[in-house]
Amino acid sequence: MRSALIRIAAWASAGFLVSFGWGFYFATANKGIPVGPIAHTLAQLTQPAAAVVSYVNPASPLGLTWVAVTNAATYALLGLMVETVRGHHRSLRLSN
């Protein structure tokens, strides 16, 4: 059980770091390079909460801290789902 909590925390940390990585990229990226739409799409795929908010209300300003916290929570929820399925399959494999 303890190792599952550590893996869920690792998922949350990954989500947090992904958000700050994209924030750093967009803060330092050259606006004249035409890879912007590709990078924006990848950022939305890896930050689902920010993608939903920007789709519903594109005029709302999203702070990096808010996006990082919600992305960490989203990744933690994803990690919880993965660990639940993993534990279920592990118990099925051990019972056979």
BAPARO-49687 format. One record per residue (C-alpha): residue in three letters; x, y, z. Coordinates in nm, 3 decimals. Example, Ala and Ser with C-alpha at 12.3 -4.5 7.8 and 13.67 -1.06 7.14 Angstrom:
! residues 2
resn | u | v | w
Ala | 1.230 | -0.450 | 0.780;
Ser | 1.367 | -0.106 | 0.714;
END
This chain:
! residues 96
resn | u | v | w
Met | 0.000 | 0.000 | 0.000;
Arg | 0.281 | 0.236 | 0.087;
Ser | 0.452 | 0.185 | -0.249;
Ala | 0.124 | 0.268 | -0.427;
Leu | 0.105 | 0.599 | -0.239;
Ile | 0.462 | 0.675 | -0.338;
Arg | 0.382 | 0.603 | -0.703;
Ile | 0.071 | 0.824 | -0.685;
Ala | 0.285 | 1.102 | -0.536;
Ala | 0.530 | 1.048 | -0.822;
Trp | 0.242 | 1.090 | -1.071;
Ala | 0.141 | 1.415 | -0.898;
Ser | 0.502 | 1.538 | -0.902;
Ala | 0.527 | 1.458 | -1.271;
Gly | 0.213 | 1.662 | -1.341;
Phe | 0.353 | 1.953 | -1.142;
Leu | 0.685 | 1.940 | -1.326;
Val | 0.515 | 1.911 | -1.666;
Ser | 0.324 | 2.233 | -1.596;
Phe | 0.633 | 2.422 | -1.489;
Gly | 0.823 | 2.287 | -1.788;
Trp | 0.558 | 2.419 | -2.026;
Gly | 0.545 | 2.748 | -1.836;
Phe | 0.920 | 2.787 | -1.873;
Tyr | 0.901 | 2.695 | -2.241;
Phe | 0.627 | 2.946 | -2.320;
Ala | 0.800 | 3.218 | -2.118;
Thr | 1.128 | 3.177 | -2.306;
Ala | 1.017 | 3.056 | -2.651;
Asn | 1.078 | 3.271 | -2.956;
Lys | 0.738 | 3.390 | -3.073;
Gly | 0.857 | 3.415 | -3.433;
Ile | 0.916 | 3.041 | -3.477;
Pro | 0.614 | 2.874 | -3.641;
Val | 0.609 | 2.563 | -3.413;
Gly | 0.378 | 2.747 | -3.174;
Pro | 0.055 | 2.564 | -3.269;
Ile | 0.224 | 2.225 | -3.231;
Ala | 0.369 | 2.315 | -2.892;
His | 0.035 | 2.461 | -2.782;
Thr | -0.145 | 2.139 | -2.877;
Leu | 0.109 | 1.926 | -2.691;
Ala | 0.077 | 2.154 | -2.388;
Gln | -0.301 | 2.112 | -2.391;
Leu | -0.269 | 1.734 | -2.417;
Thr | -0.033 | 1.716 | -2.119;
Gln | -0.228 | 1.971 | -1.911;
Pro | -0.592 | 1.863 | -1.935;
Ala | -0.735 | 2.098 | -1.671;
Ala | -0.581 | 2.403 | -1.836;
Ala | -0.703 | 2.283 | -2.176;
Val | -1.061 | 2.252 | -2.050;
Val | -1.058 | 2.597 | -1.887;
Ser | -0.906 | 2.762 | -2.193;
Tyr | -1.165 | 2.589 | -2.414;
Val | -1.463 | 2.688 | -2.197;
Asn | -1.348 | 3.044 | -2.127;
Pro | -1.054 | 3.145 | -2.348;
Ala | -1.045 | 3.500 | -2.211;
Ser | -0.975 | 3.391 | -1.852;
Pro | -0.616 | 3.439 | -1.742;
Leu | -0.460 | 3.123 | -1.603;
Gly | -0.175 | 3.159 | -1.358;
Leu | 0.115 | 2.916 | -1.368;
Thr | 0.061 | 2.819 | -1.004;
Trp | -0.307 | 2.741 | -1.058;
Val | -0.231 | 2.534 | -1.366;
Ala | 0.051 | 2.348 | -1.190;
Val | -0.166 | 2.260 | -0.889;
Thr | -0.462 | 2.145 | -1.097;
Asn | -0.233 | 1.951 | -1.329;
Ala | -0.072 | 1.781 | -1.027;
Ala | -0.419 | 1.690 | -0.898;
Thr | -0.519 | 1.558 | -1.241;
Tyr | -0.205 | 1.346 | -1.268;
Ala | -0.257 | 1.220 | -0.909;
Leu | -0.610 | 1.113 | -1.003;
Leu | -0.473 | 0.941 | -1.312;
Gly | -0.210 | 0.772 | -1.094;
Leu | -0.481 | 0.658 | -0.853;
Met | -0.673 | 0.501 | -1.140;
Val | -0.360 | 0.331 | -1.274;
Glu | -0.267 | 0.200 | -0.929;
Thr | -0.621 | 0.071 | -0.871;
Val | -0.618 | -0.121 | -1.199;
Arg | -0.264 | -0.239 | -1.133;
Gly | -0.358 | -0.365 | -0.786;
His | -0.665 | -0.540 | -0.922;
His | -0.467 | -0.717 | -1.194;
Arg | -0.193 | -0.803 | -0.947;
Ser | -0.441 | -0.966 | -0.708;
Leu | -0.596 | -1.162 | -0.997;
Arg | -0.253 | -1.283 | -1.106;
Leu | -0.159 | -1.391 | -0.752;
Ser | -0.484 | -1.580 | -0.700;
Asn | -0.428 | -1.800 | -1.008;
END
